[in-house]
Amino acid sequence: MDTEDGQLWVVGVGEDGVMAFTDEGIENLKELIAIHKDTPSIIEKRRQALVAMMKPKTDESDEI
């Protein structure tokens, strides 16, 4: 979740901080939980997509 989704960080003294949610953020979080309960595999699919995006691309090919 991002700030526009209602998630924010409350910063304390030094580097201390805690994640917090606005009322809208709590509603968004409830919706995300419901989506996950309906389709648990969605998180794994998203994780795989992120891993694929982060893999370094090379110009070299393994083909001979």
N, CA, C and O atoms as a Maestro MAE file, in Angstrom:
{
 s_m_m2io_version
 :::
 2.0.0
}

f_m_ct {
 s_m_title
 :::
 protein
 m_atom[256] {
  # First column is atom index #
  i_m_mmod_type
  r_m_x_coord
  r_m_y_coord
  r_m_z_coord
  i_m_residue_number
  s_m_chain_name
  s_m_pdb_residue_name
  s_m_pdb_atom_name
  i_m_atomic_number
  :::
  1 25 0.839 -1.178 0.000 1 A "MET " " N  " 7
  2 3 0.000 0.000 0.000 1 A "MET " " CA " 6
  3 2 0.882 1.239 0.000 1 A "MET " " C  " 6
  4 15 1.992 1.228 0.533 1 A "MET " " O  " 8
  5 25 0.388 2.278 -0.588 2 A "ASP " " N  " 7
  6 3 1.103 3.540 -0.650 2 A "ASP " " CA " 6
  7 2 0.348 4.600 0.137 2 A "ASP " " C  " 6
  8 15 -0.753 4.365 0.635 2 A "ASP " " O  " 8
  9 25 0.961 5.764 0.237 3 A "THR " " N  " 7
  10 3 0.355 6.873 0.964 3 A "THR " " CA " 6
  11 2 -1.032 7.200 0.427 3 A "THR " " C  " 6
  12 15 -1.956 7.452 1.201 3 A "THR " " O  " 8
  13 25 -1.181 7.197 -0.898 4 A "GLU " " N  " 7
  14 3 -2.484 7.522 -1.474 4 A "GLU " " CA " 6
  15 2 -3.545 6.461 -1.157 4 A "GLU " " C  " 6
  16 15 -4.740 6.701 -1.328 4 A "GLU " " O  " 8
  17 25 -3.097 5.280 -0.691 5 A "ASP " " N  " 7
  18 3 -4.019 4.219 -0.295 5 A "ASP " " CA " 6
  19 2 -4.381 4.299 1.184 5 A "ASP " " C  " 6
  20 15 -5.182 3.504 1.676 5 A "ASP " " O  " 8
  21 25 -3.788 5.264 1.895 6 A "GLY " " N  " 7
  22 3 -4.113 5.434 3.307 6 A "GLY " " CA " 6
  23 2 -3.104 4.847 4.269 6 A "GLY " " C  " 6
  24 15 -3.378 4.737 5.464 6 A "GLY " " O  " 8
  25 25 -1.932 4.465 3.764 7 A "GLN " " N  " 7
  26 3 -0.874 3.949 4.634 7 A "GLN " " CA " 6
  27 2 0.165 5.040 4.814 7 A "GLN " " C  " 6
  28 15 0.538 5.711 3.852 7 A "GLN " " O  " 8
  29 25 0.633 5.222 6.037 8 A "LEU " " N  " 7
  30 3 1.658 6.223 6.283 8 A "LEU " " CA " 6
  31 2 2.582 5.775 7.401 8 A "LEU " " C  " 6
  32 15 2.320 4.773 8.066 8 A "LEU " " O  " 8
  33 25 3.662 6.517 7.608 9 A "TRP " " N  " 7
  34 3 4.609 6.230 8.682 9 A "TRP " " CA " 6
  35 2 4.572 7.350 9.697 9 A "TRP " " C  " 6
  36 15 4.656 8.526 9.344 9 A "TRP " " O  " 8
  37 25 4.447 6.986 10.945 10 A "VAL " " N  " 7
  38 3 4.516 7.952 12.038 10 A "VAL " " CA " 6
  39 2 5.940 7.862 12.554 10 A "VAL " " C  " 6
  40 15 6.363 6.821 13.057 10 A "VAL " " O  " 8
  41 25 6.679 8.960 12.426 11 A "VAL " " N  " 7
  42 3 8.092 8.977 12.769 11 A "VAL " " CA " 6
  43 2 8.266 9.490 14.188 11 A "VAL " " C  " 6
  44 15 7.650 10.479 14.586 11 A "VAL " " O  " 8
  45 25 9.112 8.805 14.943 12 A "GLY " " N  " 7
  46 3 9.399 9.202 16.312 12 A "GLY " " CA " 6
  47 2 10.765 9.843 16.399 12 A "GLY " " C  " 6
  48 15 11.275 10.388 15.420 12 A "GLY " " O  " 8
  49 25 11.346 9.775 17.564 13 A "VAL " " N  " 7
  50 3 12.671 10.339 17.799 13 A "VAL " " CA " 6
  51 2 13.705 9.466 17.093 13 A "VAL " " C  " 6
  52 15 13.622 8.239 17.137 13 A "VAL " " O  " 8
  53 25 14.671 10.098 16.448 14 A "GLY " " N  " 7
  54 3 15.711 9.351 15.737 14 A "GLY " " CA " 6
  55 2 15.135 8.642 14.533 14 A "GLY " " C  " 6
  56 15 14.416 9.236 13.730 14 A "GLY " " O  " 8
  57 25 15.457 7.369 14.414 15 A "GLU " " N  " 7
  58 3 15.005 6.597 13.262 15 A "GLU " " CA " 6
  59 2 13.793 5.732 13.582 15 A "GLU " " C  " 6
  60 15 13.376 4.927 12.750 15 A "GLU " " O  " 8
  61 25 13.222 5.884 14.769 16 A "ASP " " N  " 7
  62 3 12.063 5.089 15.150 16 A "ASP " " CA " 6
  63 2 10.829 5.535 14.377 16 A "ASP " " C  " 6
  64 15 10.641 6.723 14.117 16 A "ASP " " O  " 8
  65 25 10.014 4.594 14.025 17 A "GLY " " N  " 7
  66 3 8.777 4.902 13.327 17 A "GLY " " CA " 6
  67 2 7.858 3.701 13.353 17 A "GLY " " C  " 6
  68 15 8.274 2.589 13.676 17 A "GLY " " O  " 8
  69 25 6.612 3.934 13.012 18 A "VAL " " N  " 7
  70 3 5.631 2.852 12.999 18 A "VAL " " CA " 6
  71 2 4.655 3.077 11.839 18 A "VAL " " C  " 6
  72 15 4.282 4.209 11.532 18 A "VAL " " O  " 8
  73 25 4.252 1.975 11.206 19 A "MET " " N  " 7
  74 3 3.282 2.066 10.127 19 A "MET " " CA " 6
  75 2 1.909 2.348 10.731 19 A "MET " " C  " 6
  76 15 1.553 1.789 11.769 19 A "MET " " O  " 8
  77 25 1.151 3.204 10.085 20 A "ALA " " N  " 7
  78 3 -0.201 3.540 10.538 20 A "ALA " " CA " 6
  79 2 -1.112 3.638 9.326 20 A "ALA " " C  " 6
  80 15 -0.648 3.714 8.188 20 A "ALA " " O  " 8
  81 25 -2.411 3.635 9.585 21 A "PHE " " N  " 7
  82 3 -3.394 3.692 8.513 21 A "PHE " " CA " 6
  83 2 -4.446 4.742 8.828 21 A "PHE " " C  " 6
  84 15 -4.860 4.899 9.977 21 A "PHE " " O  " 8
  85 25 -4.871 5.455 7.801 22 A "THR " " N  " 7
  86 3 -6.005 6.356 7.931 22 A "THR " " CA " 6
  87 2 -7.270 5.495 7.911 22 A "THR " " C  " 6
  88 15 -7.190 4.286 7.692 22 A "THR " " O  " 8
  89 25 -8.431 6.104 8.137 23 A "ASP " " N  " 7
  90 3 -9.685 5.344 8.051 23 A "ASP " " CA " 6
  91 2 -9.845 4.720 6.668 23 A "ASP " " C  " 6
  92 15 -10.274 3.573 6.541 23 A "ASP " " O  " 8
  93 25 -9.497 5.484 5.635 24 A "GLU " " N  " 7
  94 3 -9.559 4.959 4.265 24 A "GLU " " CA " 6
  95 2 -8.567 3.809 4.083 24 A "GLU " " C  " 6
  96 15 -8.861 2.826 3.402 24 A "GLU " " O  " 8
  97 25 -7.398 3.941 4.696 25 A "GLY " " N  " 7
  98 3 -6.389 2.893 4.612 25 A "GLY " " CA " 6
  99 2 -6.853 1.592 5.245 25 A "GLY " " C  " 6
  100 15 -6.558 0.511 4.735 25 A "GLY " " O  " 8
  101 25 -7.576 1.689 6.352 26 A "ILE " " N  " 7
  102 3 -8.112 0.494 7.010 26 A "ILE " " CA " 6
  103 2 -9.121 -0.192 6.098 26 A "ILE " " C  " 6
  104 15 -9.134 -1.418 5.995 26 A "ILE " " O  " 8
  105 25 -9.965 0.595 5.439 27 A "GLU " " N  " 7
  106 3 -10.933 0.026 4.494 27 A "GLU " " CA " 6
  107 2 -10.216 -0.640 3.328 27 A "GLU " " C  " 6
  108 15 -10.609 -1.727 2.904 27 A "GLU " " O  " 8
  109 25 -9.165 -0.003 2.800 28 A "ASN " " N  " 7
  110 3 -8.379 -0.596 1.710 28 A "ASN " " CA " 6
  111 2 -7.733 -1.897 2.165 28 A "ASN " " C  " 6
  112 15 -7.710 -2.873 1.415 28 A "ASN " " O  " 8
  113 25 -7.214 -1.918 3.375 29 A "LEU " " N  " 7
  114 3 -6.585 -3.118 3.916 29 A "LEU " " CA " 6
  115 2 -7.610 -4.247 4.048 29 A "LEU " " C  " 6
  116 15 -7.301 -5.397 3.738 29 A "LEU " " O  " 8
  117 25 -8.815 -3.936 4.501 30 A "LYS " " N  " 7
  118 3 -9.873 -4.943 4.589 30 A "LYS " " CA " 6
  119 2 -10.186 -5.519 3.208 30 A "LYS " " C  " 6
  120 15 -10.391 -6.725 3.069 30 A "LYS " " O  " 8
  121 25 -10.224 -4.657 2.184 31 A "GLU " " N  " 7
  122 3 -10.486 -5.123 0.818 31 A "GLU " " CA " 6
  123 2 -9.363 -6.028 0.328 31 A "GLU " " C  " 6
  124 15 -9.621 -7.047 -0.313 31 A "GLU " " O  " 8
  125 25 -8.114 -5.662 0.627 32 A "LEU " " N  " 7
  126 3 -6.980 -6.490 0.214 32 A "LEU " " CA " 6
  127 2 -7.025 -7.854 0.892 32 A "LEU " " C  " 6
  128 15 -6.711 -8.868 0.267 32 A "LEU " " O  " 8
  129 25 -7.409 -7.886 2.148 33 A "ILE " " N  " 7
  130 3 -7.523 -9.157 2.874 33 A "ILE " " CA " 6
  131 2 -8.619 -10.019 2.247 33 A "ILE " " C  " 6
  132 15 -8.441 -11.224 2.066 33 A "ILE " " O  " 8
  133 25 -9.749 -9.398 1.917 34 A "ALA " " N  " 7
  134 3 -10.842 -10.141 1.277 34 A "ALA " " CA " 6
  135 2 -10.410 -10.709 -0.073 34 A "ALA " " C  " 6
  136 15 -10.741 -11.847 -0.405 34 A "ALA " " O  " 8
  137 25 -9.670 -9.917 -0.850 35 A "ILE " " N  " 7
  138 3 -9.168 -10.385 -2.146 35 A "ILE " " CA " 6
  139 2 -8.255 -11.583 -1.944 35 A "ILE " " C  " 6
  140 15 -8.346 -12.567 -2.678 35 A "ILE " " O  " 8
  141 25 -7.375 -11.503 -0.953 36 A "HIS " " N  " 7
  142 3 -6.453 -12.603 -0.680 36 A "HIS " " CA " 6
  143 2 -7.206 -13.855 -0.242 36 A "HIS " " C  " 6
  144 15 -6.853 -14.962 -0.648 36 A "HIS " " O  " 8
  145 25 -8.226 -13.694 0.570 37 A "LYS " " N  " 7
  146 3 -9.004 -14.855 1.012 37 A "LYS " " CA " 6
  147 2 -9.714 -15.516 -0.162 37 A "LYS " " C  " 6
  148 15 -9.827 -16.741 -0.206 37 A "LYS " " O  " 8
  149 25 -10.193 -14.718 -1.114 38 A "ASP " " N  " 7
  150 3 -10.876 -15.261 -2.290 38 A "ASP " " CA " 6
  151 2 -9.900 -15.943 -3.243 38 A "ASP " " C  " 6
  152 15 -10.235 -16.961 -3.850 38 A "ASP " " O  " 8
  153 25 -8.693 -15.389 -3.379 39 A "THR " " N  " 7
  154 3 -7.690 -15.904 -4.311 39 A "THR " " CA " 6
  155 2 -6.311 -15.877 -3.649 39 A "THR " " C  " 6
  156 15 -5.522 -14.969 -3.910 39 A "THR " " O  " 8
  157 25 -6.011 -16.866 -2.791 40 A "PRO " " N  " 7
  158 3 -4.730 -16.862 -2.065 40 A "PRO " " CA " 6
  159 2 -3.494 -16.870 -2.971 40 A "PRO " " C  " 6
  160 15 -2.437 -16.382 -2.572 40 A "PRO " " O  " 8
  161 25 -3.613 -17.411 -4.167 41 A "SER " " N  " 7
  162 3 -2.457 -17.512 -5.060 41 A "SER " " CA " 6
  163 2 -2.048 -16.157 -5.640 41 A "SER " " C  " 6
  164 15 -0.983 -16.043 -6.246 41 A "SER " " O  " 8
  165 25 -2.877 -15.138 -5.462 42 A "ILE " " N  " 7
  166 3 -2.600 -13.837 -6.068 42 A "ILE " " CA " 6
  167 2 -1.290 -13.241 -5.543 42 A "ILE " " C  " 6
  168 15 -0.579 -12.570 -6.292 42 A "ILE " " O  " 8
  169 25 -0.967 -13.471 -4.288 43 A "ILE " " N  " 7
  170 3 0.266 -12.927 -3.720 43 A "ILE " " CA " 6
  171 2 1.481 -13.602 -4.354 43 A "ILE " " C  " 6
  172 15 2.456 -12.927 -4.684 43 A "ILE " " O  " 8
  173 25 1.434 -14.915 -4.528 44 A "GLU " " N  " 7
  174 3 2.552 -15.627 -5.149 44 A "GLU " " CA " 6
  175 2 2.739 -15.182 -6.598 44 A "GLU " " C  " 6
  176 15 3.870 -15.020 -7.056 44 A "GLU " " O  " 8
  177 25 1.645 -14.984 -7.317 45 A "LYS " " N  " 7
  178 3 1.751 -14.513 -8.701 45 A "LYS " " CA " 6
  179 2 2.382 -13.125 -8.753 45 A "LYS " " C  " 6
  180 15 3.208 -12.844 -9.622 45 A "LYS " " O  " 8
  181 25 1.990 -12.263 -7.824 46 A "ARG " " N  " 7
  182 3 2.551 -10.898 -7.773 46 A "ARG " " CA " 6
  183 2 4.033 -10.957 -7.418 46 A "ARG " " C  " 6
  184 15 4.839 -10.217 -7.983 46 A "ARG " " O  " 8
  185 25 4.396 -11.836 -6.482 47 A "ARG " " N  " 7
  186 3 5.797 -11.969 -6.092 47 A "ARG " " CA " 6
  187 2 6.632 -12.445 -7.274 47 A "ARG " " C  " 6
  188 15 7.730 -11.937 -7.501 47 A "ARG " " O  " 8
  189 25 6.125 -13.408 -8.025 48 A "GLN " " N  " 7
  190 3 6.845 -13.914 -9.190 48 A "GLN " " CA " 6
  191 2 7.009 -12.821 -10.242 48 A "GLN " " C  " 6
  192 15 8.060 -12.722 -10.874 48 A "GLN " " O  " 8
  193 25 5.982 -12.007 -10.431 49 A "ALA " " N  " 7
  194 3 6.070 -10.909 -11.397 49 A "ALA " " CA " 6
  195 2 7.130 -9.895 -10.964 49 A "ALA " " C  " 6
  196 15 7.888 -9.396 -11.796 49 A "ALA " " O  " 8
  197 25 7.185 -9.590 -9.667 50 A "LEU " " N  " 7
  198 3 8.182 -8.641 -9.173 50 A "LEU " " CA " 6
  199 2 9.593 -9.194 -9.324 50 A "LEU " " C  " 6
  200 15 10.510 -8.461 -9.694 50 A "LEU " " O  " 8
  201 25 9.774 -10.483 -9.040 51 A "VAL " " N  " 7
  202 3 11.094 -11.116 -9.193 51 A "VAL " " CA " 6
  203 2 11.531 -11.052 -10.655 51 A "VAL " " C  " 6
  204 15 12.687 -10.748 -10.950 51 A "VAL " " O  " 8
  205 25 10.607 -11.339 -11.566 52 A "ALA " " N  " 7
  206 3 10.929 -11.304 -12.995 52 A "ALA " " CA " 6
  207 2 11.317 -9.899 -13.434 52 A "ALA " " C  " 6
  208 15 12.213 -9.731 -14.260 52 A "ALA " " O  " 8
  209 25 10.644 -8.884 -12.883 53 A "MET " " N  " 7
  210 3 10.965 -7.500 -13.244 53 A "MET " " CA " 6
  211 2 12.335 -7.085 -12.711 53 A "MET " " C  " 6
  212 15 13.006 -6.249 -13.316 53 A "MET " " O  " 8
  213 25 12.749 -7.656 -11.595 54 A "MET " " N  " 7
  214 3 14.004 -7.256 -10.958 54 A "MET " " CA " 6
  215 2 15.216 -8.010 -11.495 54 A "MET " " C  " 6
  216 15 16.353 -7.615 -11.237 54 A "MET " " O  " 8
  217 25 14.987 -9.096 -12.242 55 A "LYS " " N  " 7
  218 3 16.109 -9.866 -12.795 55 A "LYS " " CA " 6
  219 2 16.878 -9.000 -13.769 55 A "LYS " " C  " 6
  220 15 16.285 -8.348 -14.629 55 A "LYS " " O  " 8
  221 25 18.202 -8.987 -13.642 56 A "PRO " " N  " 7
  222 3 18.992 -8.217 -14.607 56 A "PRO " " CA " 6
  223 2 18.900 -8.842 -15.990 56 A "PRO " " C  " 6
  224 15 18.963 -10.062 -16.140 56 A "PRO " " O  " 8
  225 25 18.751 -8.004 -16.980 57 A "LYS " " N  " 7
  226 3 18.668 -8.484 -18.354 57 A "LYS " " CA " 6
  227 2 20.051 -8.367 -18.990 57 A "LYS " " C  " 6
  228 15 20.748 -7.369 -18.812 57 A "LYS " " O  " 8
  229 25 20.430 -9.390 -19.724 58 A "THR " " N  " 7
  230 3 21.721 -9.371 -20.399 58 A "THR " " CA " 6
  231 2 21.498 -9.466 -21.900 58 A "THR " " C  " 6
  232 15 20.490 -9.994 -22.370 58 A "THR " " O  " 8
  233 25 22.462 -8.943 -22.633 59 A "ASP " " N  " 7
  234 3 22.396 -9.021 -24.096 59 A "ASP " " CA " 6
  235 2 22.886 -10.366 -24.618 59 A "ASP " " C  " 6
  236 15 22.613 -10.757 -25.752 59 A "ASP " " O  " 8
  237 25 23.625 -11.064 -23.743 60 A "GLU " " N  " 7
  238 3 24.160 -12.367 -24.152 60 A "GLU " " CA " 6
  239 2 23.063 -13.410 -24.116 60 A "GLU " " C  " 6
  240 15 22.165 -13.354 -23.276 60 A "GLU " " O  " 8
  241 25 23.138 -14.345 -25.015 61 A "SER " " N  " 7
  242 3 22.168 -15.422 -25.074 61 A "SER " " CA " 6
  243 2 22.868 -16.730 -24.782 61 A "SER " " C  " 6
  244 15 24.058 -16.880 -25.057 61 A "SER " " O  " 8
  245 25 22.128 -17.682 -24.220 62 A "ASP " " N  " 7
  246 3 22.688 -19.007 -23.958 62 A "ASP " " CA " 6
  247 2 22.683 -19.876 -25.205 62 A "ASP " " C  " 6
  248 15 23.243 -20.972 -25.206 62 A "ASP " " O  " 8
  249 25 22.049 -19.387 -26.270 63 A "GLU " " N  " 7
  250 3 21.981 -20.171 -27.499 63 A "GLU " " CA " 6
  251 2 23.315 -20.140 -28.233 63 A "GLU " " C  " 6
  252 15 24.058 -19.161 -28.167 63 A "GLU " " O  " 8
  253 25 23.602 -21.238 -28.936 64 A "ILE " " N  " 7
  254 3 24.851 -21.325 -29.709 64 A "ILE " " CA " 6
  255 2 24.568 -21.071 -31.148 64 A "ILE " " C  " 6
  256 15 25.482 -21.097 -31.972 64 A "ILE " " O  " 8
  :::
 }
 m_bond[255] {
  # First column is bond index #
  i_m_from
  i_m_to
  i_m_order
  :::
  1 1 2 1
  2 2 3 1
  3 3 4 2
  4 3 5 1
  5 5 6 1
  6 6 7 1
  7 7 8 2
  8 7 9 1
  9 9 10 1
  10 10 11 1
  11 11 12 2
  12 11 13 1
  13 13 14 1
  14 14 15 1
  15 15 16 2
  16 15 17 1
  17 17 18 1
  18 18 19 1
  19 19 20 2
  20 19 21 1
  21 21 22 1
  22 22 23 1
  23 23 24 2
  24 23 25 1
  25 25 26 1
  26 26 27 1
  27 27 28 2
  28 27 29 1
  29 29 30 1
  30 30 31 1
  31 31 32 2
  32 31 33 1
  33 33 34 1
  34 34 35 1
  35 35 36 2
  36 35 37 1
  37 37 38 1
  38 38 39 1
  39 39 40 2
  40 39 41 1
  41 41 42 1
  42 42 43 1
  43 43 44 2
  44 43 45 1
  45 45 46 1
  46 46 47 1
  47 47 48 2
  48 47 49 1
  49 49 50 1
  50 50 51 1
  51 51 52 2
  52 51 53 1
  53 53 54 1
  54 54 55 1
  55 55 56 2
  56 55 57 1
  57 57 58 1
  58 58 59 1
  59 59 60 2
  60 59 61 1
  61 61 62 1
  62 62 63 1
  63 63 64 2
  64 63 65 1
  65 65 66 1
  66 66 67 1
  67 67 68 2
  68 67 69 1
  69 69 70 1
  70 70 71 1
  71 71 72 2
  72 71 73 1
  73 73 74 1
  74 74 75 1
  75 75 76 2
  76 75 77 1
  77 77 78 1
  78 78 79 1
  79 79 80 2
  80 79 81 1
  81 81 82 1
  82 82 83 1
  83 83 84 2
  84 83 85 1
  85 85 86 1
  86 86 87 1
  87 87 88 2
  88 87 89 1
  89 89 90 1
  90 90 91 1
  91 91 92 2
  92 91 93 1
  93 93 94 1
  94 94 95 1
  95 95 96 2
  96 95 97 1
  97 97 98 1
  98 98 99 1
  99 99 100 2
  100 99 101 1
  101 101 102 1
  102 102 103 1
  103 103 104 2
  104 103 105 1
  105 105 106 1
  106 106 107 1
  107 107 108 2
  108 107 109 1
  109 109 110 1
  110 110 111 1
  111 111 112 2
  112 111 113 1
  113 113 114 1
  114 114 115 1
  115 115 116 2
  116 115 117 1
  117 117 118 1
  118 118 119 1
  119 119 120 2
  120 119 121 1
  121 121 122 1
  122 122 123 1
  123 123 124 2
  124 123 125 1
  125 125 126 1
  126 126 127 1
  127 127 128 2
  128 127 129 1
  129 129 130 1
  130 130 131 1
  131 131 132 2
  132 131 133 1
  133 133 134 1
  134 134 135 1
  135 135 136 2
  136 135 137 1
  137 137 138 1
  138 138 139 1
  139 139 140 2
  140 139 141 1
  141 141 142 1
  142 142 143 1
  143 143 144 2
  144 143 145 1
  145 145 146 1
  146 146 147 1
  147 147 148 2
  148 147 149 1
  149 149 150 1
  150 150 151 1
  151 151 152 2
  152 151 153 1
  153 153 154 1
  154 154 155 1
  155 155 156 2
  156 155 157 1
  157 157 158 1
  158 158 159 1
  159 159 160 2
  160 159 161 1
  161 161 162 1
  162 162 163 1
  163 163 164 2
  164 163 165 1
  165 165 166 1
  166 166 167 1
  167 167 168 2
  168 167 169 1
  169 169 170 1
  170 170 171 1
  171 171 172 2
  172 171 173 1
  173 173 174 1
  174 174 175 1
  175 175 176 2
  176 175 177 1
  177 177 178 1
  178 178 179 1
  179 179 180 2
  180 179 181 1
  181 181 182 1
  182 182 183 1
  183 183 184 2
  184 183 185 1
  185 185 186 1
  186 186 187 1
  187 187 188 2
  188 187 189 1
  189 189 190 1
  190 190 191 1
  191 191 192 2
  192 191 193 1
  193 193 194 1
  194 194 195 1
  195 195 196 2
  196 195 197 1
  197 197 198 1
  198 198 199 1
  199 199 200 2
  200 199 201 1
  201 201 202 1
  202 202 203 1
  203 203 204 2
  204 203 205 1
  205 205 206 1
  206 206 207 1
  207 207 208 2
  208 207 209 1
  209 209 210 1
  210 210 211 1
  211 211 212 2
  212 211 213 1
  213 213 214 1
  214 214 215 1
  215 215 216 2
  216 215 217 1
  217 217 218 1
  218 218 219 1
  219 219 220 2
  220 219 221 1
  221 221 222 1
  222 222 223 1
  223 223 224 2
  224 223 225 1
  225 225 226 1
  226 226 227 1
  227 227 228 2
  228 227 229 1
  229 229 230 1
  230 230 231 1
  231 231 232 2
  232 231 233 1
  233 233 234 1
  234 234 235 1
  235 235 236 2
  236 235 237 1
  237 237 238 1
  238 238 239 1
  239 239 240 2
  240 239 241 1
  241 241 242 1
  242 242 243 1
  243 243 244 2
  244 243 245 1
  245 245 246 1
  246 246 247 1
  247 247 248 2
  248 247 249 1
  249 249 250 1
  250 250 251 1
  251 251 252 2
  252 251 253 1
  253 253 254 1
  254 254 255 1
  255 255 256 2
  :::
 }
}
